Amino acid sequence: MWLYILKRLGLMIPMLLGITLISFSVIHLAPGTPTDMQTTLNPKASLEAQKRLRELYGLDKPLMVQYGDWLTRLVHLDFGRSFSPDRRPVWDKIKERIGITLSLNLMSLIIILGVSIPIGVIAAYRAHSWFDQATTLFVFFGFAMPTFWLALLLIMFFGVYLDWLPISGLTSLNYRQFSFWQKVQDLGAHVTLPVLVAAFGGLAGMSRYMRANMLEVIRQDYITTARAKGLPERVVIFKHALRNALLPVITILGLSVPGLIGGSVIFESIFAIPGMGQLFYGAVMARDYPLVMGELVIGAVLTLVGNMLADVGYALVDPRIRAG
């Protein structure tokens, strides 16, 4: 098993290098440069000032030389300094917000697993029933609705018309004056809408995957044999069928990590949450190359680790993977 994990870790290094090389090239192909963004609105900025800025940021060097310099810093765990006027280290900006994004995505992932697996199991066990048809309609609705539109609808309904939940930020203005339980309640109210928006699309897809896997498993001969032995239906479904139906879901769960992280750009911008998504959007608009690359590396590492954990989990429950 440890040899399998070491092999997966070894494959992550060339994959990460390929991701960074492609990302570094693509962001430099986008129209506009950091110097343009800083001097366009300044009528006193001369061509000489733009040239000095390019030299300061190292943008006057060939692209591969810039990538080599950036990769050398990355080996020493140095993401460089932001091109923004504050010139703060990229890692300082990221570590201020990464906890918020990971916490929100973890809560949405728990909701996805906690709700989609029971829905998929019941829909498969009672195939073609009213419950199965209702969940099918829910899935189509979830796939078809854009995330930003759902967020706006929830803001209008729960935040404006009913005035039940706050519509922006993580805390209220007088948060520091609250007692402990008031702080917990205030924080929970602020994250309810963003977490629901983040979980909605994944909930629809995961429940459909779970239903399809369960339908395939309960038609297998060993399930018929278990029933013929007189085992209770609860044991047949939740002990024999569910365990095998979860195998593909483990893989899908690892592949869903980048979708959750990427989706944070949308709901964090809409709900004004100071997380990595909002930071990434501002960095892209400002052509802040070091900050963009820093966030892309963090996202790539989390994605690769998620995929590796999915493979390891698959290997733990299926000995044939380890033997292969």
KAMO-V649014 format. One record per residue. N is the residue number from 1. NEAR is the number of other ideal C-beta (glycine too) atoms within 10 Angstrom. Layout:
BEGIN
n:N near:NEAR
n:N near:NEAR
END
This chain:
BEGIN
n:1 near:11
n:2 near:6
n:3 near:8
n:4 near:15
n:5 near:13
n:6 near:10
n:7 near:11
n:8 near:17
n:9 near:12
n:10 near:9
n:11 near:13
n:12 near:16
n:13 near:10
n:14 near:9
n:15 near:13
n:16 near:16
n:17 near:12
n:18 near:11
n:19 near:17
n:20 near:18
n:21 near:13
n:22 near:11
n:23 near:17
n:24 near:19
n:25 near:12
n:26 near:11
n:27 near:16
n:28 near:14
n:29 near:7
n:30 near:11
n:31 near:6
n:32 near:11
n:33 near:18
n:34 near:20
n:35 near:21
n:36 near:13
n:37 near:15
n:38 near:19
n:39 near:17
n:40 near:11
n:41 near:7
n:42 near:9
n:43 near:6
n:44 near:6
n:45 near:15
n:46 near:10
n:47 near:8
n:48 near:8
n:49 near:14
n:50 near:16
n:51 near:12
n:52 near:13
n:53 near:19
n:54 near:15
n:55 near:12
n:56 near:13
n:57 near:19
n:58 near:14
n:59 near:16
n:60 near:13
n:61 near:14
n:62 near:8
n:63 near:12
n:64 near:11
n:65 near:11
n:66 near:17
n:67 near:17
n:68 near:12
n:69 near:13
n:70 near:20
n:71 near:13
n:72 near:10
n:73 near:15
n:74 near:17
n:75 near:7
n:76 near:6
n:77 near:7
n:78 near:15
n:79 near:21
n:80 near:19
n:81 near:18
n:82 near:22
n:83 near:24
n:84 near:17
n:85 near:7
n:86 near:8
n:87 near:9
n:88 near:13
n:89 near:15
n:90 near:25
n:91 near:16
n:92 near:12
n:93 near:23
n:94 near:19
n:95 near:11
n:96 near:14
n:97 near:19
n:98 near:17
n:99 near:11
n:100 near:20
n:101 near:27
n:102 near:17
n:103 near:14
n:104 near:26
n:105 near:25
n:106 near:12
n:107 near:17
n:108 near:25
n:109 near:19
n:110 near:12
n:111 near:17
n:112 near:23
n:113 near:17
n:114 near:11
n:115 near:14
n:116 near:24
n:117 near:19
n:118 near:12
n:119 near:22
n:120 near:25
n:121 near:21
n:122 near:19
n:123 near:26
n:124 near:23
n:125 near:17
n:126 near:12
n:127 near:14
n:128 near:9
n:129 near:12
n:130 near:8
n:131 near:14
n:132 near:17
n:133 near:12
n:134 near:12
n:135 near:21
n:136 near:15
n:137 near:10
n:138 near:17
n:139 near:21
n:140 near:12
n:141 near:12
n:142 near:18
n:143 near:11
n:144 near:8
n:145 near:14
n:146 near:10
n:147 near:16
n:148 near:13
n:149 near:9
n:150 near:20
n:151 near:22
n:152 near:14
n:153 near:12
n:154 near:20
n:155 near:19
n:156 near:12
n:157 near:13
n:158 near:17
n:159 near:16
n:160 near:9
n:161 near:9
n:162 near:9
n:163 near:9
n:164 near:11
n:165 near:17
n:166 near:19
n:167 near:18
n:168 near:13
n:169 near:13
n:170 near:19
n:171 near:15
n:172 near:16
n:173 near:7
n:174 near:9
n:175 near:14
n:176 near:8
n:177 near:9
n:178 near:15
n:179 near:8
n:180 near:7
n:181 near:8
n:182 near:13
n:183 near:15
n:184 near:11
n:185 near:12
n:186 near:17
n:187 near:15
n:188 near:11
n:189 near:14
n:190 near:21
n:191 near:22
n:192 near:16
n:193 near:24
n:194 near:25
n:195 near:21
n:196 near:19
n:197 near:24
n:198 near:28
n:199 near:26
n:200 near:21
n:201 near:21
n:202 near:23
n:203 near:22
n:204 near:21
n:205 near:17
n:206 near:24
n:207 near:25
n:208 near:21
n:209 near:19
n:210 near:26
n:211 near:24
n:212 near:15
n:213 near:22
n:214 near:25
n:215 near:16
n:216 near:14
n:217 near:20
n:218 near:21
n:219 near:11
n:220 near:13
n:221 near:7
n:222 near:12
n:223 near:17
n:224 near:12
n:225 near:12
n:226 near:19
n:227 near:15
n:228 near:8
n:229 near:8
n:230 near:6
n:231 near:15
n:232 near:11
n:233 near:10
n:234 near:8
n:235 near:12
n:236 near:19
n:237 near:21
n:238 near:12
n:239 near:12
n:240 near:19
n:241 near:25
n:242 near:19
n:243 near:11
n:244 near:18
n:245 near:24
n:246 near:18
n:247 near:15
n:248 near:15
n:249 near:21
n:250 near:18
n:251 near:15
n:252 near:15
n:253 near:21
n:254 near:21
n:255 near:12
n:256 near:22
n:257 near:20
n:258 near:16
n:259 near:15
n:260 near:23
n:261 near:22
n:262 near:13
n:263 near:21
n:264 near:26
n:265 near:20
n:266 near:19
n:267 near:24
n:268 near:24
n:269 near:17
n:270 near:22
n:271 near:25
n:272 near:12
n:273 near:22
n:274 near:14
n:275 near:25
n:276 near:28
n:277 near:27
n:278 near:21
n:279 near:24
n:280 near:27
n:281 near:15
n:282 near:13
n:283 near:25
n:284 near:16
n:285 near:10
n:286 near:17
n:287 near:20
n:288 near:23
n:289 near:25
n:290 near:23
n:291 near:25
n:292 near:23
n:293 near:21
n:294 near:26
n:295 near:27
n:296 near:19
n:297 near:19
n:298 near:21
n:299 near:20
n:300 near:19
n:301 near:13
n:302 near:18
n:303 near:21
n:304 near:21
n:305 near:15
n:306 near:18
n:307 near:19
n:308 near:16
n:309 near:15
n:310 near:19
n:311 near:19
n:312 near:17
n:313 near:18
n:314 near:18
n:315 near:19
n:316 near:12
n:317 near:12
n:318 near:14
n:319 near:10
n:320 near:8
n:321 near:16
n:322 near:13
n:323 near:8
n:324 near:8
END
